[in-house]
Each structure stands twice: as structure tokens, then as C-alpha cells.
Amino acid sequence: MRMRALNPVVALGLVAFATVSAAAGPVRADPPSPASTAPPAAPSPPTAPPDPSVKRSTVALASAGVAVVGAGVATVFGVLALKNKRDYERGPTFSNTDDGNDDAAYADGGIALAVAAGITSLVLFLTSDPADAHPAGSTPPPRAGAASPANGFVLRF
């Protein structure tokens, strides 16, 4: 009885998700809502948001690393698939066909992983907050056209 292997695209996607999730750190839960019978609290002065423990640029670098690993996996398995194709043309066997198809599927999964992680890394780099580059004590100058409460909405990731 032959056991069925895990789909290579799913396996590589799970590895990428686990890597990016581990780099992002723990997820914080929102505080519980106050009871509906509690009197309204006086408005408090606005405070600065807490400094995140993991910066967006760090997650972007981790995603770029996953993209490089995916490209390496695609290259290695692509070369193996081409070798199996050459072996099949010299002497066609079921083993050559099966191994070649498996290697090609792993190469496709590596390409998909590299593209997905590369796009994720690019988006994270392009949308990173310039405040990450400044020391904690300094205030960066406001960006023109930035989304803020004064403009009507807040865009956060």
C-alpha cells in the first residue's frame, strides 16, 4: 500500500506561514469592553501608541529571507526535475516519471512561495512607517498626504 505524500505547495506554504508568524511575535488581545452600566469616563488626553516589540521592517526582512529560501528550493528541485526528464528520455521507467513529477511539483511550490513572500516583503518595506528609522526620543516630521485622524481615517496594519 502506497502512502500519499503531503502536497508540496501546501507544505511550503505552511513553512512560510510559520516563519512569518514566528517573526511577527505574539498577538495582543483587545481589552474587555466596560460594563454598559458604568458611567462614562472623562476623556483622557491622547497618548502615543506603545512601541511595538517587532518592527514592520523586521518582519519584511524575515519575509525576504523566506522568499530567498523559496527561490533556492525552486532552483534545486527544478534542476532535479530536468535531470529526471533527461533520464526518462534515455530510459523511460515509472520511477523516472514519478520522481520527475514530484520534483517539478516541489519546484512549483518553491516558486509560489518565493513570489508570495517576495510580494509580502515588498509591501511591508514600501508601507513601513518612517518612524521606525528614527530613535525613540525624536519625533519624525509629518508626511504629506499621510492617513491620520485629522484626514478622516486611520490606516494601520
C-alpha positions in Angstrom: 0.0 0.0 0.0 1.5 3.3 -1.1 1.2 6.3 1.3 0.1 9.6 -0.1 2.6 12.5 0.4 1.7 15.9 1.5 1.1 18.4 -1.3 4.4 20.3 -1.8 2.6 23.6 -2.3 0.7 23.2 1.0 3.9 22.1 2.8 5.9 25.1 1.6 3.0 27.5 2.4 2.8 26.1 5.9 6.5 26.6 6.4 6.3 30.2 5.1 3.3 31.0 7.4 5.0 29.5 10.4 8.2 31.5 9.7 6.4 34.8 9.2 4.1 34.2 12.2 7.0 33.4 14.5 8.8 36.6 13.3 5.6 38.7 14.0 5.5 37.8 17.7 2.6 37.2 20.0 -0.8 38.7 19.1 -2.2 41.0 21.7 -5.9 40.8 22.6 -8.1 43.9 22.9 -9.0 44.8 26.5 -12.5 43.7 27.5 -15.3 46.3 27.0 -16.5 48.1 30.1 -19.9 47.2 31.5 -22.9 49.0 29.9 -24.0 50.3 33.3 -20.7 52.1 34.1 -20.8 55.9 34.0 -18.9 57.4 31.0 -15.3 58.2 31.8 -13.8 61.6 31.4 -11.9 62.0 28.1 -8.2 61.4 28.6 -5.5 63.3 26.8 -4.2 61.5 23.7 -1.2 59.3 24.3 1.4 58.0 22.0 0.9 54.4 20.8 3.1 51.9 22.6 6.4 51.0 20.8 5.8 47.6 19.1 8.2 44.9 20.1 8.7 43.8 16.5 9.0 46.4 13.8 7.5 46.1 10.4 10.9 46.2 8.8 12.0 43.2 10.8 9.0 41.2 9.5 9.8 42.4 6.0 13.3 41.1 6.3 12.1 37.8 7.5 9.7 37.6 4.6 12.5 38.4 2.2 14.5 35.6 3.7 11.6 33.2 3.1 11.5 34.4 -0.5 15.2 33.6 -0.9 14.7 30.2 0.6 11.7 29.6 -1.7 13.8 30.6 -4.7 16.6 28.2 -3.6 14.1 25.3 -3.2 12.7 26.0 -6.6 16.1 26.1 -8.2 17.3 22.8 -6.6 14.1 20.9 -7.4 13.9 22.4 -10.9 17.4 21.1 -11.7 16.4 17.7 -10.3 13.3 17.6 -12.4 15.3 18.4 -15.5 17.8 15.6 -14.6 14.9 13.2 -14.2 13.5 14.3 -17.6 16.8 13.6 -19.2 17.0 10.2 -17.5 13.4 9.4 -18.7 14.3 10.2 -22.3 17.3 7.8 -22.1 15.4 5.0 -20.4 11.6 5.5 -19.7 10.6 4.0 -16.4 7.8 4.6 -13.9 10.4 5.7 -11.3 11.8 8.4 -13.5 8.3 9.7 -14.3 7.2 9.7 -10.7 10.4 11.3 -9.4 10.3 13.9 -12.1 6.7 14.8 -11.4 7.4 15.1 -7.7 10.4 17.3 -8.2 8.6 19.5 -10.7 5.7 19.9 -8.1 8.2 20.9 -5.4 9.8 23.4 -7.8 6.4 24.9 -8.5 5.7 25.2 -4.8 9.1 26.9 -4.2 8.3 29.4 -7.0 4.9 30.1 -5.4 6.5 30.5 -2.0 9.2 32.9 -3.4 6.6 35.0 -5.2 4.2 35.2 -2.3 6.9 36.0 0.3 8.6 38.5 -2.1 5.4 40.4 -2.7 4.7 40.4 1.1 8.2 41.7 1.8 7.9 44.4 -0.9 4.6 45.6 0.5 5.9 45.6 4.1 9.0 47.6 3.0 7.0 50.1 1.0 4.4 50.7 3.7 6.7 50.7 6.6 6.4 53.7 8.9 9.4 56.1 8.7 9.2 56.5 12.4 10.9 53.1 12.6 14.1 54.7 11.3 14.1 57.4 14.0 15.2 57.0 17.6 12.5 56.5 20.2 13.1 60.0 21.7 12.8 62.0 18.4 9.6 62.9 16.6 9.7 62.4 12.9 8.3 65.2 10.7 4.7 64.5 9.4 4.4 63.1 5.9 2.4 65.0 3.3 -0.8 63.1 2.4 -0.4 60.6 5.2 -3.5 59.0 6.6 -4.2 60.4 10.1 -7.2 61.2 12.3 -7.1 64.8 11.0 -7.6 63.5 7.5 -10.6 61.4 8.4 -9.4 57.9 8.9 -6.5 55.8 10.2 -4.8 53.1 8.2 -2.9 50.6 10.4 -1.5 47.2 9.7 
